[in-house]
Amino acid sequence: MERRSQQAPGSPRRPPSSEEIEEETPPRRTKLLSDIYETCNFIMLEPENFETAVKHKVWVQAMEEEIKMIEKNTWELADRPKDKEVIGVKWIYKTKLNADGSIQKHKARLVAKGYLNYQPQGFIAKGSEEKVLRLKKTLYGLKQAPRAWYSRIDKYFMDRGFRRSLSEPTLYIKSQGNDTLIVSLYVDDLIYTGNNEKMIQDFKEDMMKTFEMSDLGLMHFFLGIEINQEKEGIFICQRKYTETLLKKFKMESCKTVTTPLVTGEKYQKEDGSQKVDGSMYRSLIGSLLYLTATRPDIMFATSLLSRFMQSPSQVHYAAAKRILRYLRGTKDFGIWYKSTNDTELLGYTDSDWVGSVDDMKSTSGYIFSLGSGIFSWASKKQATVAQSSAEAEYIAAAATSNQAIWLRKILEDIGEKQEEPTTIYCDNKSAIAITKNPVHHSRTKHIDIKYHSLREATTKGEIELKYCSTEEQLADIFTKALPRNKFEELRMKIGVCHKHIKGEY
């Protein structure tokens, strides 16, 4: 269940122009697409201020609902203190959408900017116009609000027999014999799952009695991610967000390409080309980073180009727009998680060597899976310069080991303890040998001591590095730009595919 869904970043705040309207499906009955946009003009857009919102009934109703909810012992009218500064409040408007782009609800939030506040615009108490509001509970916008909310919801879970994960403080688990209920908390959005229908139903009913909340049923849309649940498995993607992103940068009709980056192309801070608008470039890269939540196939390309956000050039911007061209041809792609009883945590680690032209540092990449598509991945430039490819692989394996240890703790918390060491595949025999050899000889004694935690994890039986050939190295897609055939092969193997095609991994 999803308690409240948040709209993904980058959603449009203006009606589409005639050039941007592209009809992809036949209209319903006699209603034209242009008519739909015209109808939605006053209800779908998010007002900038109260004066605009009050002209439309749907937003007036949203504000009335907000006031009704927060008036429950949240504040009280009081005379304005002479020695206190009174800070105003502000209305924030948000249109919440479903996975298909249809409107779920209109939400108005009253955001506070201090402890003592003026009365909200449009809801000033008659006869008490000069009074202010003294808060008795926290309100949106206060720096204490997040902590206060977390303390409240945490106490709720603890009082009802849940365990809070020590490794992930927003994860709660309740066990009754062989039955388990798992709840994940993201601010005020909750998703939960379990193997006992009665436990789930009892939890849902109790939550709705305790908090003002909406039950949205089986999860289909969460934080901009579309979820399609079937008997054979679960498919997640961000198709609507991708379409919005393409429209935002006027790339909805661009020519497509088959890979995010050009193979063999090197990028550097000073490439001799003209500089471009930094804010636009940062907006694009930030949007692409959000998209990597379901598109690990663009992780390396986006991570690489994020290194140039301080002073981007035309070359960097062209490379970023190439990612958009790739996304246009693969906007229906996502990750397929097939149903399986396999709960063995499996990882791959890889690194390039001195791939960064500017500082000669290498890039680490890793992935993890549980019997199906990958669910944890990263592509990140290393903090130090590696003096050999073996050292670069060793540093990458250390980062992968840290992630594996954390994931093992999470899995143990939810009842899927890993009894055997987690296998991590590496395609460098020398790096594996360094892990097993405790002697600091001349080629390894300079390596930062923090990376040697890899040896400890191996000795304790938490992980086991195993060799795989470069052709079998799935994490290769996170460390370098690959040619089309190899890229598409690895993309399929890590579970990224079209929504109508099941991945092989």
C-alpha positions as CSV (number, residue, x, y, z in Angstrom):
1,M,0.0,0.0,0.0
2,E,1.1,3.5,-0.6
3,R,-0.1,6.1,1.8
4,R,0.6,9.2,-0.2
5,S,2.5,9.3,-3.5
6,Q,4.8,12.2,-4.4
7,Q,5.1,13.6,-7.8
8,A,8.4,13.0,-9.5
9,P,10.8,15.9,-10.1
10,G,10.5,17.6,-13.5
11,S,6.8,17.5,-13.9
12,P,5.4,20.3,-16.2
13,R,4.1,23.5,-14.6
14,R,2.6,24.9,-17.8
15,P,0.1,23.6,-20.4
16,P,1.8,21.9,-23.4
17,S,2.1,23.9,-26.5
18,S,0.6,22.7,-29.8
19,E,4.0,21.5,-30.9
20,E,4.4,19.4,-27.7
21,I,1.1,17.6,-28.0
22,E,1.7,14.3,-29.6
23,E,-1.3,11.9,-29.6
24,E,0.0,8.3,-29.1
25,T,-3.4,6.6,-28.5
26,P,-6.8,7.0,-30.1
27,P,-9.1,9.5,-28.3
28,R,-12.0,8.2,-26.2
29,R,-15.3,8.5,-28.0
30,T,-15.5,12.0,-29.4
31,K,-13.2,13.8,-26.9
32,L,-10.1,15.2,-28.6
33,L,-6.7,15.4,-27.0
34,S,-6.7,19.1,-27.3
35,D,-10.0,19.2,-25.4
36,I,-8.5,17.2,-22.6
37,Y,-5.6,19.6,-22.3
38,E,-8.1,22.5,-22.3
39,T,-10.2,20.9,-19.6
40,C,-7.1,20.2,-17.5
41,N,-5.7,23.7,-17.8
42,F,-7.2,25.0,-14.5
43,I,-7.1,21.8,-12.5
44,M,-3.9,20.1,-13.5
45,L,-1.5,23.0,-13.2
46,E,-0.2,23.9,-9.9
47,P,-1.0,27.5,-8.9
48,E,1.9,29.8,-8.0
49,N,0.0,31.6,-5.3
50,F,-3.2,31.9,-3.3
51,E,-4.8,34.5,-5.6
52,T,-4.6,32.1,-8.5
53,A,-5.7,29.0,-6.6
54,V,-8.8,30.6,-5.0
55,K,-10.3,31.1,-8.5
56,H,-10.7,27.4,-8.9
57,K,-13.1,25.2,-7.0
58,V,-10.8,22.2,-6.8
59,W,-8.0,24.2,-5.1
60,V,-10.4,25.9,-2.7
61,Q,-11.7,22.4,-1.7
62,A,-8.1,21.2,-1.3
63,M,-7.3,24.2,1.0
64,E,-10.4,23.6,3.1
65,E,-9.5,20.0,3.5
66,E,-6.0,21.0,4.7
67,I,-7.3,23.5,7.2
68,K,-9.8,21.0,8.5
69,M,-7.0,18.4,9.0
70,I,-4.5,20.7,10.7
71,E,-7.0,22.5,13.0
72,K,-7.2,19.4,15.1
73,N,-5.3,20.8,18.1
74,T,-2.4,22.0,15.9
75,W,-2.6,25.7,16.8
76,E,-4.5,28.3,18.8
77,L,-5.3,32.0,18.4
78,A,-3.2,34.2,20.6
79,D,-2.4,37.9,21.0
80,R,0.7,38.9,19.2
81,P,3.7,39.1,21.6
82,K,5.4,42.4,21.6
83,D,8.9,40.9,21.8
84,K,8.4,38.2,19.2
85,E,8.7,38.3,15.4
86,V,5.8,36.8,13.6
87,I,6.6,35.0,10.4
88,G,4.1,34.2,7.7
89,V,2.7,31.0,6.2
90,K,2.5,30.0,2.6
91,W,0.2,27.8,0.6
92,I,1.9,25.1,-1.5
93,Y,-0.1,23.4,-4.2
94,K,0.6,20.0,-5.7
95,T,-1.3,17.9,-8.3
96,K,-0.7,14.3,-7.6
97,L,-0.9,12.0,-10.6
98,N,-1.5,8.3,-11.2
99,A,0.9,6.1,-13.2
100,D,-1.0,6.7,-16.4
101,G,-0.8,10.5,-15.9
102,S,-4.4,10.9,-14.8
103,I,-5.1,13.1,-11.7
104,Q,-5.2,11.3,-8.4
105,K,-5.9,14.3,-6.1
106,H,-5.2,18.0,-5.6
107,K,-3.2,18.7,-2.5
108,A,-2.8,22.0,-0.8
109,R,-0.3,22.3,2.1
110,L,0.1,25.2,4.5
111,V,3.8,25.7,5.2
112,A,5.0,27.5,8.3
113,K,8.1,29.7,8.3
114,G,8.4,30.1,12.1
115,Y,7.0,29.3,15.5
116,L,4.5,32.2,15.7
117,N,2.6,32.7,12.5
118,Y,0.1,35.0,10.8
119,Q,-3.3,33.4,10.0
120,P,-3.4,31.7,6.6
121,Q,-4.7,33.7,3.7
122,G,-8.3,33.0,3.0
123,F,-8.9,31.5,6.4
124,I,-8.6,34.5,8.8
125,A,-10.8,34.2,11.9
126,K,-13.5,36.9,11.9
127,G,-13.2,39.2,14.8
128,S,-9.7,38.1,15.5
129,E,-7.9,39.5,12.6
130,E,-5.1,40.9,14.7
131,K,-4.4,37.7,16.5
132,V,-1.6,35.3,15.5
133,L,-1.4,31.5,15.6
134,R,0.7,29.8,18.3
135,L,1.6,26.3,17.2
136,K,0.9,23.5,19.6
137,K,2.2,20.9,17.2
138,T,4.8,21.0,14.4
139,L,3.7,22.1,10.9
140,Y,5.3,21.7,7.5
141,G,8.3,24.0,7.0
142,L,9.5,23.9,10.6
143,K,13.0,22.5,11.1
144,Q,11.6,20.4,13.9
145,A,8.9,18.8,11.8
146,P,10.8,15.9,10.3
147,R,12.2,14.8,13.6
148,A,8.8,15.2,15.3
149,W,7.0,13.1,12.7
150,Y,9.7,10.4,12.7
151,S,9.5,10.2,16.5
152,R,5.7,9.9,16.3
153,I,5.6,7.2,13.7
154,D,8.5,5.3,15.3
155,K,6.7,5.2,18.6
156,Y,3.6,3.9,16.8
157,F,5.6,1.0,15.3
158,M,7.4,0.2,18.6
159,D,4.2,0.1,20.6
160,R,2.8,-2.4,18.2
161,G,5.6,-4.9,18.3
162,F,7.6,-3.9,15.3
163,R,11.4,-4.1,15.2
164,R,13.3,-1.2,13.7
165,S,16.1,-2.3,11.5
166,L,19.5,-1.2,12.9
167,S,20.9,-1.0,9.4
168,E,18.0,1.0,7.8
169,P,16.1,3.1,10.4
170,T,13.1,3.6,8.1
171,L,12.5,-0.2,7.8
172,Y,10.2,-1.9,10.3
173,I,9.5,-5.6,10.7
174,K,6.9,-7.5,12.7
175,S,7.2,-11.3,13.1
176,Q,4.6,-13.7,14.5
177,G,5.9,-17.3,14.2
178,N,6.5,-17.9,10.5
179,D,4.5,-14.8,9.5
180,T,6.1,-11.5,8.7
181,L,5.0,-8.0,8.0
182,I,7.5,-5.5,6.5
183,V,6.9,-1.7,6.3
184,S,9.1,0.8,4.6
185,L,8.8,4.5,5.4
186,Y,9.6,7.4,3.2
187,V,8.7,10.6,5.0
188,D,4.9,10.2,5.1
189,D,4.6,7.6,2.4
190,L,4.4,4.0,3.5
191,I,4.7,0.7,1.5
192,Y,4.3,-2.7,3.1
193,T,4.3,-6.3,2.3
194,G,3.9,-9.6,4.1
195,N,3.0,-13.3,3.9
196,N,-0.1,-13.1,6.1
197,E,-3.2,-11.4,4.8
198,K,-4.7,-11.0,8.2
199,M,-1.6,-9.2,9.6
200,I,-1.7,-6.9,6.6
201,Q,-5.4,-6.1,7.0
202,D,-5.1,-5.5,10.7
203,F,-2.2,-3.2,10.2
204,K,-4.0,-1.2,7.6
205,E,-7.1,-0.8,9.7
206,D,-5.1,0.3,12.7
207,M,-3.1,2.8,10.7
208,M,-6.3,4.3,9.3
209,K,-7.7,4.7,12.8
210,T,-4.6,6.3,14.1
211,F,-3.6,8.6,11.3
212,E,-5.3,10.6,8.6
213,M,-4.3,8.6,5.6
214,S,-5.5,7.1,2.3
215,D,-5.3,3.5,1.3
216,L,-4.3,3.3,-2.4
217,G,-4.4,-0.4,-2.5
218,L,-2.0,-2.5,-4.5
219,M,1.0,-0.3,-5.3
220,H,1.1,0.9,-9.0
221,F,2.9,4.2,-8.6
222,F,5.4,5.3,-6.0
223,L,7.6,8.4,-6.1
224,G,7.5,8.6,-9.8
225,I,8.1,4.9,-10.4
226,E,5.5,2.8,-12.2
227,I,5.0,-0.7,-10.8
228,N,3.3,-3.5,-12.7
229,Q,2.7,-6.6,-10.5
230,E,2.0,-9.9,-12.2
231,K,2.1,-13.6,-11.2
232,E,5.3,-14.0,-13.1
233,G,7.0,-11.1,-11.5
234,I,7.2,-7.3,-11.1
235,F,8.2,-4.7,-13.7
236,I,9.2,-1.2,-12.6
237,C,9.9,1.7,-14.9
238,Q,9.6,5.5,-15.2
239,R,8.0,5.8,-18.7
240,K,5.9,8.9,-17.9
241,Y,8.8,10.6,-16.3
242,T,11.0,9.9,-19.3
243,E,8.3,11.4,-21.6
244,T,8.1,14.5,-19.4
245,L,11.9,14.8,-19.5
246,L,12.1,14.5,-23.3
247,K,9.4,17.2,-23.6
248,K,11.2,19.5,-21.1
249,F,14.3,19.5,-23.2
250,K,12.4,19.5,-26.5
251,M,13.8,16.0,-27.5
252,E,10.4,14.2,-27.9
253,S,10.9,14.0,-31.7
254,C,14.7,13.5,-31.8
255,K,16.4,10.7,-33.7
256,T,17.2,7.7,-31.5
257,V,20.6,6.0,-30.8
258,T,21.3,2.5,-29.5
259,T,23.8,3.4,-26.7
260,P,24.0,6.2,-24.1
261,L,27.6,7.1,-25.0
262,V,29.9,6.9,-28.0
263,T,32.4,4.1,-27.5
264,G,35.9,5.3,-26.9
265,E,35.0,8.9,-26.4
266,K,37.0,10.7,-23.7
267,Y,35.6,13.7,-21.8
268,Q,37.5,16.3,-19.8
269,K,36.8,19.6,-18.0
270,E,38.6,21.7,-20.6
271,D,37.9,20.4,-24.1
272,G,38.2,23.6,-26.0
273,S,34.5,24.0,-26.8
274,Q,32.2,26.8,-25.8
275,K,30.7,26.8,-22.3
276,V,26.9,26.3,-22.0
277,D,24.2,27.3,-19.5
278,G,25.3,25.6,-16.3
279,S,21.8,25.6,-14.7
280,M,20.2,23.9,-17.7
281,Y,23.0,21.3,-17.8
282,R,22.7,20.6,-14.1
283,S,18.9,20.3,-14.4
284,L,19.3,17.7,-17.1
285,I,21.9,15.7,-15.2
286,G,19.9,15.8,-12.0
287,S,16.8,14.6,-13.9
288,L,18.8,11.7,-15.4
289,L,20.2,10.8,-12.0
290,Y,16.6,10.5,-10.7
291,L,15.8,8.3,-13.7
292,T,18.7,5.8,-12.8
293,A,16.3,4.5,-10.1
294,T,14.9,2.1,-12.7
295,R,17.4,2.6,-15.5
296,P,20.8,1.3,-14.5
297,D,21.8,1.1,-18.2
298,I,22.3,4.9,-18.1
299,M,24.1,4.9,-14.7
300,F,27.6,5.1,-16.0
301,A,26.9,7.7,-18.6
302,T,25.0,9.9,-16.2
303,S,27.6,9.5,-13.4
304,L,30.4,10.3,-15.9
305,L,28.8,13.5,-17.2
306,S,27.9,14.6,-13.6
307,R,31.6,15.3,-13.1
308,F,31.3,18.4,-15.3
309,M,28.4,20.2,-13.7
310,Q,30.5,23.1,-12.4
311,S,31.5,24.3,-15.9
312,P,29.9,22.3,-18.7
313,S,30.8,22.7,-22.3
314,Q,29.0,22.1,-25.6
315,V,30.7,18.7,-25.8
316,H,29.3,17.7,-22.4
317,Y,25.8,19.0,-23.2
318,A,25.8,17.1,-26.5
319,A,26.8,13.9,-24.7
320,A,24.0,14.5,-22.2
321,K,21.5,15.0,-25.0
322,R,22.7,11.8,-26.5
323,I,21.4,10.0,-23.4
324,L,18.0,11.6,-24.1
325,R,18.1,10.3,-27.7
326,Y,18.9,6.8,-26.3
327,L,16.0,7.2,-23.8
328,R,13.5,8.1,-26.5
329,G,14.1,4.8,-28.2
330,T,13.9,2.9,-24.9
331,K,11.3,4.9,-22.9
332,D,9.3,1.7,-22.2
333,F,12.3,-0.1,-20.7
334,G,12.6,-0.9,-17.0
335,I,13.7,-3.7,-14.7
336,W,12.0,-7.1,-14.7
337,Y,12.0,-9.0,-11.4
338,K,10.8,-12.5,-12.1
339,S,9.2,-14.6,-9.3
340,T,11.7,-17.0,-7.9
341,N,12.5,-18.8,-4.7
342,D,16.2,-18.0,-5.0
343,T,17.2,-15.7,-2.2
344,E,21.0,-15.9,-2.6
345,L,22.7,-12.5,-2.7
346,L,25.0,-12.3,-5.6
347,G,27.3,-9.5,-6.7
348,Y,29.7,-8.4,-9.4
349,T,32.5,-5.9,-9.1
350,D,34.5,-4.2,-11.8
351,S,36.7,-1.2,-12.5
352,D,38.3,0.6,-15.4
353,W,41.8,1.9,-15.0
354,V,42.8,5.7,-15.1
355,G,39.6,6.4,-17.1
356,S,39.4,10.0,-16.0
357,V,41.5,12.2,-18.3
358,D,41.6,15.1,-15.8
359,D,43.0,13.3,-12.7
360,M,43.8,9.8,-13.9
361,K,41.4,8.2,-11.4
362,S,39.5,5.0,-12.1
363,T,35.8,4.2,-12.0
364,S,34.3,1.5,-9.7
365,G,31.1,-0.3,-10.5
366,Y,29.1,-3.0,-8.8
367,I,25.7,-4.8,-9.0
368,F,23.7,-7.1,-6.7
369,S,20.8,-9.4,-7.3
370,L,18.6,-11.8,-5.5
371,G,17.8,-14.5,-8.1
372,S,16.5,-12.0,-10.7
373,G,17.1,-8.5,-12.0
374,I,19.6,-6.3,-10.1
375,F,18.3,-4.2,-7.2
376,S,21.4,-2.4,-6.0
377,W,24.1,-0.8,-8.3
378,A,26.6,2.0,-8.4
379,S,29.1,3.7,-10.7
380,K,31.5,6.0,-9.0
381,K,34.9,7.6,-9.5
382,Q,37.5,6.3,-7.0
383,A,38.9,8.7,-4.4
384,T,42.5,7.8,-5.1
385,V,44.7,7.2,-8.1
386,A,45.3,3.5,-8.6
387,Q,48.9,2.6,-9.6
388,S,47.8,-0.6,-11.5
389,S,44.6,-2.2,-12.8
390,A,44.8,-4.8,-10.0
391,E,44.8,-2.0,-7.4
392,A,41.8,-0.3,-9.1
393,E,39.9,-3.6,-9.1
394,Y,40.9,-4.1,-5.4
395,I,39.5,-0.7,-4.5
396,A,36.3,-1.4,-6.4
397,A,36.0,-4.8,-4.7
398,A,36.3,-3.1,-1.2
399,A,33.4,-0.7,-2.0
400,T,31.4,-3.7,-3.3
401,S,32.2,-5.6,-0.1
402,N,30.9,-2.7,2.1
403,Q,27.6,-2.7,0.2
404,A,27.4,-6.5,0.4
405,I,27.8,-6.4,4.2
406,W,25.0,-3.8,4.6
407,L,22.7,-5.8,2.3
408,R,23.3,-9.0,4.3
409,K,22.2,-7.2,7.4
410,I,19.1,-5.9,5.8
411,L,18.2,-9.4,4.5
412,E,18.8,-10.8,8.0
413,D,16.4,-8.2,9.4
414,I,13.6,-9.3,7.1
415,G,14.2,-13.0,7.7
416,E,16.4,-13.9,4.7
417,K,19.7,-14.4,6.5
418,Q,22.5,-15.4,4.2
419,E,24.0,-18.6,5.6
420,E,26.9,-18.7,3.2
421,P,29.4,-16.1,2.2
422,T,28.1,-13.7,-0.5
423,T,29.8,-14.5,-3.8
424,I,31.2,-11.4,-5.6
425,Y,32.6,-12.0,-9.1
426,C,35.7,-10.1,-10.2
427,D,37.6,-10.4,-13.5
428,N,41.0,-9.6,-12.1
429,K,43.0,-12.6,-10.6
430,S,45.6,-10.3,-9.1
431,A,43.0,-8.3,-7.1
432,I,41.7,-11.6,-5.8
433,A,45.2,-12.7,-4.8
434,I,45.7,-9.4,-2.9
435,T,42.6,-10.2,-0.9
436,K,43.8,-13.6,0.1
437,N,47.4,-12.5,0.8
438,P,48.0,-10.7,4.2
439,V,51.6,-9.8,3.3
440,H,52.1,-6.1,2.5
441,H,54.7,-6.4,-0.2
442,S,56.1,-3.5,-2.3
443,R,53.2,-3.4,-4.7
444,T,50.4,-3.2,-2.1
445,K,51.8,-1.6,1.0
446,H,50.8,1.9,-0.1
447,I,47.1,1.0,-0.5
448,D,44.9,3.0,2.0
449,I,44.2,0.8,5.0
450,K,40.4,1.3,4.7
451,Y,40.3,-0.8,1.6
452,H,41.8,-3.8,3.5
453,S,38.4,-4.2,5.2
454,L,37.9,-6.4,2.2
455,R,40.3,-8.9,3.7
456,E,38.5,-8.9,7.0
457,A,35.2,-9.6,5.3
458,T,36.7,-12.5,3.5
459,T,38.3,-13.9,6.6
460,K,35.0,-13.6,8.6
461,G,33.1,-15.5,5.9
462,E,30.9,-12.6,4.9
463,I,32.0,-12.4,1.3
464,E,34.0,-14.6,-1.2
465,L,35.6,-13.1,-4.3
466,K,35.5,-15.4,-7.3
467,Y,37.0,-15.1,-10.7
468,C,34.9,-14.6,-13.8
469,S,36.1,-13.8,-17.3
470,T,35.7,-10.3,-18.7
471,E,33.0,-11.6,-21.1
472,E,31.0,-12.8,-18.1
473,Q,31.5,-9.6,-16.0
474,L,28.0,-8.0,-15.7
475,A,29.3,-4.9,-13.9
476,D,31.3,-3.9,-17.0
477,I,28.4,-1.8,-18.1
478,F,29.0,0.5,-15.1
479,T,32.6,1.3,-15.8
480,K,32.9,2.2,-19.5
481,A,31.1,3.0,-22.7
482,L,30.5,-0.3,-24.5
483,P,29.9,-1.1,-28.2
484,R,26.2,-1.8,-29.1
485,N,26.3,-5.6,-29.1
486,K,28.0,-5.9,-25.8
487,F,25.9,-3.1,-24.2
488,E,22.6,-4.7,-25.3
489,E,23.8,-8.1,-24.1
490,L,24.6,-6.9,-20.6
491,R,21.6,-4.7,-20.5
492,M,19.4,-7.7,-20.9
493,K,21.4,-9.8,-18.4
494,I,21.0,-7.3,-15.6
495,G,17.2,-7.4,-16.1
496,V,16.7,-4.1,-18.0
497,C,14.3,-4.8,-20.9
498,H,11.1,-3.6,-22.6
499,K,8.0,-4.0,-20.6
500,H,6.8,-6.8,-22.9
501,I,10.1,-8.7,-22.8
502,K,11.4,-10.7,-19.8
503,G,15.0,-10.2,-18.9
504,E,17.5,-13.1,-18.8
505,Y,19.2,-12.3,-15.5
